[in-house]
Amino acid sequence: MRNKKILITVLMFIFVVSMVGKVFAADSFSASLKPESSRVQKGQEVKLKFKLTGINVEGGITEVTAVLDYDEDVLSISKDNITELNDWSISYNEDNGKISFEKQNPVKEDEEVATFAFKVSENTQVTTTGIKLRDIEGGNSSLEDNISVSQVTQTITISSSGGLSGTVSPSTSTTTEPSISSTPSISSEPTTTTTTTPTSTTKNETMPDTGAEQSYVLPLVAAIAVLGIVAFINYRKLDK
């Protein structure tokens, strides 16, 4: 009876370690949304690149879906303003913001997927606005479920086009009367105006790359299994 209990304990321990190994080897990847410039003027265009990084997915990634969120009173974009990169194909629904990316050859390394070109409204009064990709999922046809990652958000600073510039030169007049001379001198230095513009902030949440642990988990499980079997055999010998 004692031998059976020890055997069951050893097998349960090996099972738990095996499950931990599967967690460490979980598929994962990250996404980023980076602008060419975080500052843009009213009426101009701002471009952002969507990129996949830290890919640790068995079989690679061939499809990605997401929802594009932005303030329609400040920015505008159409499917013609989304450029495909590196042989990715894109489908964009302008009504609900859903967007999908597909590629024939699986991607296993960091790669740029698309460029978004937003037009800034000429009449907007806001100074900052956010662009977000949420509900991001990726995978391939062989995976049972797609992999979800954190949303990515980029903040854009908007400045007014044009501005006032120039210096002020005060005028002076001199009046001369008999036996009275006057040479008034008036000087004025132009004032200097310093404008401080807000800096843009970027919030880009990413999922940690957990696949790096896989290289040593399996050998560890094998070693534990061998040690458990050896210990059990030695115990039986001593018991006899």
C-alpha positions in Angstrom: 0.0 0.0 0.0 2.8 2.4 0.9 4.5 1.6 -2.4 1.3 2.5 -4.3 1.0 5.8 -2.5 4.6 6.7 -3.3 4.1 5.8 -7.0 0.9 7.9 -7.2 2.7 10.9 -5.6 5.6 10.7 -8.0 3.2 10.5 -11.0 1.2 13.4 -9.8 4.3 15.5 -9.3 5.5 14.7 -12.9 2.0 15.7 -14.2 2.1 19.0 -12.4 5.5 19.9 -13.8 4.4 18.9 -17.3 1.4 21.3 -17.0 3.7 24.1 -15.9 5.8 23.4 -19.0 2.8 23.8 -21.2 2.0 27.2 -19.7 5.6 28.4 -20.3 5.3 27.3 -23.9 2.1 29.1 -24.6 1.8 30.9 -28.0 2.1 34.6 -27.9 2.9 37.8 -29.9 2.7 41.6 -29.5 1.4 44.4 -31.7 2.5 48.1 -32.0 1.1 51.2 -33.6 3.7 53.9 -34.2 3.3 57.3 -36.0 5.9 58.8 -38.4 5.4 61.9 -36.2 3.4 62.4 -33.0 2.7 66.0 -33.9 0.5 67.2 -36.8 -1.2 70.4 -37.9 -4.8 70.9 -38.7 -5.8 69.8 -42.2 -2.7 67.7 -42.6 -2.2 63.9 -42.7 -0.7 61.7 -40.0 0.6 58.1 -40.8 1.0 55.2 -38.4 2.5 51.8 -39.0 1.0 48.6 -37.6 3.6 46.0 -36.7 3.7 42.5 -35.2 6.6 41.7 -32.8 7.7 39.0 -30.4 6.0 36.3 -32.4 6.1 32.9 -30.6 3.3 31.0 -32.4 3.5 27.4 -33.5 3.2 27.6 -37.3 3.5 31.4 -37.4 0.8 34.0 -38.0 -1.2 34.2 -41.2 -4.2 36.2 -40.0 -4.9 39.1 -37.7 -8.2 40.8 -36.8 -8.8 44.0 -34.8 -11.1 47.0 -34.4 -9.9 50.5 -35.3 -11.1 53.2 -32.9 -10.7 57.0 -33.3 -12.6 60.3 -32.9 -14.5 60.8 -36.2 -15.0 64.5 -35.4 -11.2 64.9 -35.4 -9.8 62.3 -37.8 -11.0 60.5 -40.9 -9.8 57.5 -42.9 -11.1 55.2 -45.6 -10.0 51.8 -46.9 -8.1 53.6 -49.7 -5.9 55.3 -47.0 -4.7 51.9 -45.6 -1.6 50.6 -47.4 -0.7 47.0 -47.4 2.9 46.1 -46.5 5.0 42.9 -47.0 2.3 41.0 -49.0 -0.4 41.3 -46.4 -4.0 41.7 -47.7 -6.4 44.0 -45.8 -10.2 44.2 -45.5 -11.7 47.2 -43.7 -15.3 47.9 -42.7 -15.7 51.6 -42.5 -19.1 51.3 -40.7 -17.9 49.4 -37.6 -14.1 49.8 -37.8 -13.5 46.0 -38.0 -10.3 45.3 -39.9 -8.6 42.0 -40.9 -5.2 41.2 -42.3 -4.2 38.0 -44.1 -1.0 36.6 -45.5 -0.3 33.4 -47.4 3.1 32.7 -46.0 3.3 32.4 -42.1 5.1 35.2 -40.3 7.5 34.1 -37.5 9.7 37.2 -37.2 8.9 40.9 -36.5 7.1 42.4 -39.5 5.2 45.6 -40.5 1.7 44.8 -41.7 0.1 48.1 -42.8 0.2 51.9 -42.8 -2.8 54.0 -41.7 -3.0 57.5 -43.2 -5.5 59.7 -41.2 -6.6 63.2 -42.3 -6.9 65.7 -39.5 -10.0 68.0 -39.6 -9.3 71.7 -40.4 -12.0 72.8 -38.0 -11.1 70.8 -34.9 -10.5 72.6 -31.7 -8.8 69.7 -29.7 -5.1 69.6 -29.2 -4.7 65.8 -28.7 -6.5 62.8 -30.0 -6.1 59.0 -29.6 -6.0 56.2 -32.2 -6.6 52.7 -30.9 -6.5 49.2 -32.2 -8.5 46.9 -29.8 -9.7 43.3 -29.8 -6.5 42.2 -31.5 -6.4 38.5 -32.3 -3.9 36.5 -34.4 -3.3 32.9 -35.5 -3.3 30.4 -38.3 -5.6 27.8 -39.7 -4.0 25.0 -37.6 -4.6 26.6 -34.3 -7.8 25.7 -32.4 -8.2 29.2 -31.1 -6.7 32.6 -32.1 -4.4 34.3 -29.7 -5.6 37.6 -28.1 -3.2 40.4 -27.2 -3.5 43.8 -25.4 -4.9 46.7 -27.3 -2.5 49.4 -28.6 -3.1 53.2 -28.3 -1.3 56.1 -29.8 -1.8 59.8 -28.9 -1.4 62.5 -31.5 -0.8 66.1 -30.7 -2.6 68.6 -33.0 -1.3 72.2 -33.5 -2.9 75.1 -35.4 -1.5 75.9 -38.8 0.2 79.3 -39.3 0.7 81.9 -36.6 1.4 85.5 -35.9 4.9 86.9 -36.3 6.7 90.2 -36.7 8.1 93.1 -34.7 6.6 96.4 -33.6 8.5 99.7 -34.5 7.1 102.7 -32.5 7.1 106.0 -34.4 8.4 109.3 -32.9 7.6 112.9 -34.0 9.7 116.1 -33.4 8.3 119.6 -33.4 10.7 122.6 -33.6 9.7 126.1 -32.5 11.8 129.3 -32.6 14.6 129.3 -29.9 13.4 125.9 -28.7 14.8 122.6 -30.0 13.7 119.2 -29.0 15.2 115.8 -29.9 13.2 113.2 -28.1 14.4 109.7 -28.3 12.1 106.8 -27.7 13.3 103.2 -27.9 11.2 100.0 -27.6 12.3 96.4 -27.6 9.9 93.8 -29.0 8.6 91.3 -26.5 9.4 87.6 -26.9 6.6 85.1 -26.6 7.4 81.5 -25.8 4.9 78.9 -26.7 5.1 75.5 -24.9 3.5 72.6 -26.8 2.4 69.5 -25.0 4.5 66.4 -25.7 2.8 63.3 -27.0 2.4 60.2 -24.9 2.2 56.7 -26.2 0.6 53.8 -24.4 1.4 50.6 -25.9 0.6 47.5 -23.9 2.2 44.3 -25.0 2.1 40.7 -23.9 5.3 39.2 -22.5 7.2 36.7 -24.6 6.7 33.5 -22.6 8.1 31.1 -25.1 11.7 31.6 -24.0 11.2 29.2 -21.1 10.4 26.2 -23.4 14.1 25.4 -24.1 14.7 24.1 -20.6 11.3 23.0 -19.4 11.2 19.6 -21.2 14.7 18.5 -20.1 13.7 19.4 -16.5 10.5 17.3 -16.7 12.5 14.4 -18.1 15.1 14.7 -15.3 12.5 14.8 -12.6 10.8 11.7 -14.1 14.1 9.8 -14.1 14.9 10.8 -10.5 11.4 9.8 -9.4 11.7 6.3 -10.9 15.2 5.8 -9.5 14.0 6.9 -6.0 11.1 4.5 -6.2 13.3 1.5 -7.2 15.7 2.3 -4.4 12.9 2.5 -1.9 11.6 -0.9 -2.9 15.0 -2.4 -2.5 15.3 -0.9 1.0 11.8 -2.0 1.9 12.7 -5.6 1.0 
